[in-house]
């Protein structure tokens, strides 16, 4: 007979599971952990003692308790002491943050980014510089346990190489490797597609908690997608799954950076909204998008028409995804948050005609709870993932 | 510590795993099973002895062996003795088959089906009648271990209720329950969407063996899709995932039975091909589709134009799915097999412009290896699935 997992394997699995609970839910009483994990009280005590000894959690009395009798101790993640570096390469900004266990942003740095080109040197240089600044400010009793980065590009499952967006010529860059080298902290940098990471973050600690079928639509200059299907991120054969921005919704429509016409991102991206209102070029980015939505709200006909048109194509795209995936929630993030808020009626009207009644009957459309930090928080979750899988093993590898 | 699986649980799991090997790969030597399952020789012997005692497999000397020394015994599935009933409700035909362990069709019955309406009584009556005919012809030492049915409709995960195609008015019918009642063999009938089951069959014993990311496009009157993502069938929140036939590829295009316009099934379904050639109504079905493809091949301009147009839309749809799922293989089945063979150049040309280079670089486009029986074989796999999960438990429940 093949042997089952050893006692040591079970212990390591349970340590990870307990740490994940407090990482995602925050301070949790021993009693609550006992009930949620289906383990007995003495096992929870032993696991907590191990994690405490490793410096990952601490136990304390609850701030207040309404029950009579001895209160159950609360297990808290050591957010101030155990952290990761999270990076987000947005189209208009670079963000680096120090994120503590439990998902607390302890420190952050941002820089404006020049559009339209991708200089591996400049970008990794800037991000690594921010991280080193933040690292120098940390106290000696803190431990960095990982690093993760979100980037708008296709990340290969096999080697972690990043294929940049089509409008950057499909260039393939060793982004994680180069950022790790420049960080010079002896840490590898895990890299993920920004929309995929945003989907994971929204499911882990956003409005998708407890939801197994979620689609995150992230609008930047383009449109990225992250699909959680039955609890798992859709990766595809090489890891390039979820590129819903290049689903053609309007054949022969607006030209897309990828070479095709009428892709979702060409029809609902920033340019599709700004160009018809005469605003493209003078102002870009999220503020410009917000200005169009506000103008439409104030009665500007051109802005209203542009927003209706974009909302209509967004509706076609969402309806297609609803038929294909039968999701529970579709989340609009990045600049699509503004677009959706300004055109929700249009989107819903398209859904009513184009999505099958069975597939949309339980559907919820929502804007991201994590907002502009969804991609950054996703990068942090990616960086923490090896710690949550096997806390003691992960700590043993950390040398700084 | 949470306890690991018990020895008994491990044994049951291994029994299922061994049975699955011989069910999918056919007669397999003990030596091969030892190496494939990573278990030692005496364990394989013990498992085989249990399965033999249960009447699920038998051991025999290989027909021929090239090696010197004592040949390793070959383990064969008891295909003639252990079987399931598989049913397929196609648009133009009803099929019932007796399928032996190992995927051998032992007996089958077919009837032509009237299009355009769905009479639960008539359909379940005809299928149950076929099954009882076949059952009466079986020898007393045979055992029916399950029943499964493929149907062109959305099958609810929760209660197994079937929502019929939109052109049948989205009616909800208790198909499996009714078929089981009429079979009167004391067996539940597991029901699945036909394209989903075809995808599973193609992955289990067709050209998708060993492939984790596969899309099956099944053409009938409409177009259904089955998506295998990282080894698992895409179900969605309620089980309605994979309805790629209702992805809008041509907004404002041909009207679809679902009420929308320009759905993939409206643009590449049977009617879209036959109508422009003046053949719709007089002849329908696979033969009519094949006739158009042959006419195009012989130089008929109208047929060539119709096929090019349909191939172009099929290409748009496939390109979208490639961007969304990054699959390894897309399989064309049902009447889409003929359409793809007649328009492969058009499909590939669309893929070249509309699918991202990264997402299509390893893509293979293929026609179904299981052909017209893909959906039926998928129904058989569904019927066998509980036996492969826990052979002894499943046998214990069989009373006939």
Interface residues (C-beta under 8 A of the other chain):
Chain A: X1 X2 X3 X4 X5 X6 X7 X10 X11 X14 X37 X38 X39 X43 X154 X163 X166 X170 X212 X213 X225 X227 X229 X230 X232 X234 X235 X236 X237 X238 X239 X240 X241 X242 X243 X244 X246 X247 X248 X249 X250 X251 X258 X259 X260 X316 X319 X320 X321 X323 X324 X325 X326 X327 X328 X353 X354 X355 X356 X357 X358 X359 X361 X362
Chain B: X1 X2 X3 X4 X5 X6 X7 X10 X11 X14 X37 X38 X39 X43 X154 X163 X166 X170 X212 X213 X225 X227 X229 X230 X232 X234 X235 X236 X237 X238 X239 X240 X241 X242 X243 X244 X246 X247 X248 X249 X250 X251 X258 X259 X260 X316 X319 X320 X321 X323 X324 X325 X326 X327 X328 X353 X354 X355 X356 X357 X358 X359 X361 X362
